[in-house]
Amino acid sequence: MAGVQGMATVWWVLAGLAVAVELATGTFYLLMIAIGLAAGAVATHLGMPLVAQIAAAAIVGGGATAAWHWKRAREPAPHRASENRDVHMDVGARVRVDAWDADRTARVEYRGAQWSVRLAPDAPAVPGRFLVRAVEGNWLVVAPEA
């Protein structure tokens, strides 16, 4: 029985190491591998031979990894950082542009300071109210308010 207990301990330690490395790196897939390693430990506790333990770990860990990858692939792609409101609080803000320069840029008063704005490529260069679509360096990229 000591051999079974020792082998289960090895599986549990490997699962714990996978979780620790995941916490250090943020690689969520390592948690799926840790689940597979835990399945190997459970197989050991059930008295299965080493080949069955390895198979259980591979099937559960590989299956969990594949399922997570499939789930992530079906989600919509995240916004680029420059267009993400979670990264830049200015995305979605409204500004007023009184006149555009020939190069489709302007200066606007926004949050108590002068900002440089650049017109989105497909937007018409007419005065009016605009929404900030992205922040690129010190530039606000704007498009007409819908």
C-alpha positions as a printed Julia matrix, in Angstrom:
146×3 Matrix{Float64}:
   0.0    0.0     0.0
   2.95   2.32    0.59
   3.8    2.15   -3.14
   0.3    3.24   -4.14
   0.35   6.05   -1.58
   3.79   7.18   -2.77
   2.72   7.22   -6.41
  -0.44   9.18   -5.56
   1.74  11.69   -3.72
   3.86  12.14   -6.84
   0.73  12.85   -8.92
  -0.58  15.33   -6.33
   2.79  17.11   -6.08
   2.96  17.41   -9.88
  -0.58  18.81   -9.92
   0.38  21.32   -7.21
   3.49  22.34   -9.14
   1.41  22.89  -12.27
  -0.95  25.15  -10.29
   1.99  27.06   -8.77
   3.57  27.63  -12.19
   0.18  28.74  -13.54
  -0.12  31.29  -10.72
   3.36  32.6   -11.52
   2.84  32.81  -15.29
  -0.91  33.3   -15.75
  -1.08  30.47  -18.29
  -4.6   29.17  -17.69
  -3.93  26.04  -19.73
  -1.66  24.78  -16.94
  -4.75  24.48  -14.74
  -6.19  22.06  -17.29
  -2.98  20.04  -17.13
  -3.2   20.12  -13.31
  -6.71  18.64  -13.55
  -5.27  15.83  -15.66
  -2.51  15.22  -13.11
  -5.15  15.1   -10.37
  -7.01  12.5   -12.45
  -3.81  10.45  -12.44
  -3.73  10.71   -8.64
  -7.37   9.59   -8.38
  -6.62   6.66  -10.7
  -3.78   5.7    -8.36
  -6.11   5.81   -5.35
  -8.51   3.54   -7.24
  -5.7    0.99   -7.6
  -5.27   1.28  -11.35
  -1.94   0.28  -12.91
   0.6    2.91  -13.98
  -0.44   2.72  -17.65
  -4.07   3.48  -16.7
  -2.94   6.35  -14.45
  -0.96   7.91  -17.28
  -3.86   7.37  -19.68
  -6.31   8.99  -17.24
  -3.99  11.98  -16.77
  -3.48  12.35  -20.52
  -7.14  11.96  -21.46
  -8.5   14.27  -18.76
  -5.71  16.87  -19.05
  -5.63  16.8   -22.83
  -9.42  16.83  -23.05
  -9.71  19.75  -20.63
  -7.04  21.67  -22.54
  -8.72  20.99  -25.88
 -12.14  21.94  -24.49
 -10.8   25.21  -23.08
  -9.04  26.02  -26.35
 -12.24  25.3   -28.31
 -14.25  27.51  -25.95
 -11.75  30.39  -26.27
 -11.67  30.08  -30.07
 -15.45  30.6   -30.22
 -15.32  33.88  -28.25
 -15.1   37.16  -30.15
 -11.62  38.63  -30.46
 -10.85  41.29  -27.84
 -10.41  44.92  -28.84
  -6.91  46.19  -29.45
  -5.53  47.93  -26.36
  -5.77  51.33  -28.08
  -9.53  50.78  -28.62
 -10.33  49.1   -25.3
 -12.25  51.16  -22.75
 -10.86  48.94  -19.98
  -7.37  50.17  -20.92
  -8.12  53.81  -21.87
 -10.91  55.63  -20.08
 -11.08  58.13  -22.95
 -12.45  55.58  -25.45
 -16.12  56.39  -25.93
 -15.79  59.99  -24.69
 -17.34  62.85  -26.67
 -15.39  65.8   -28.06
 -16.33  68.76  -30.2
 -14.24  69.65  -33.25
 -14.82  73.13  -34.65
 -12.51  72.81  -37.68
 -10.26  70.2   -39.28
  -6.8   70.85  -40.69
  -5.95  69.68  -44.23
  -4.18  66.59  -42.81
  -7.4   65.47  -41.03
  -6.14  66.51  -37.58
  -7.35  69.11  -35.1
  -6.87  70.42  -31.56
  -9.74  70.13  -29.1
 -10.43  71.05  -25.5
 -10.93  67.83  -23.56
 -10.7   67.19  -19.82
  -9.4   70.71  -19.23
  -6.49  70.5   -21.67
  -5.73  70.78  -25.38
  -5.58  67.41  -27.15
  -4.57  66.46  -30.67
  -7.19  64.47  -32.52
  -6.96  62.49  -35.72
  -9.98  61.59  -37.79
 -10.73  57.9   -38.28
  -9.87  56.82  -41.87
 -13.45  56.36  -43.08
 -14.95  59.45  -41.37
 -15.83  62.74  -43.11
 -13.86  65.84  -42.06
 -16.77  68.02  -40.98
 -17.11  70.04  -37.77
 -19.3   68.64  -35.0
 -19.43  66.2   -32.13
 -17.21  63.11  -32.26
 -16.65  59.96  -30.23
 -13.16  58.85  -29.26
 -12.64  55.45  -30.92
  -9.0   54.87  -29.89
  -6.07  56.42  -28.08
  -2.78  56.15  -29.97
   0.04  57.71  -27.99
  -1.01  61.33  -27.34
  -3.58  61.29  -30.14
  -7.3   60.72  -29.82
  -8.7   58.94  -32.89
 -12.27  60.13  -33.4
 -15.29  59.33  -35.55
 -18.58  61.23  -35.92
 -21.16  60.65  -33.22
 -23.86  58.37  -34.61
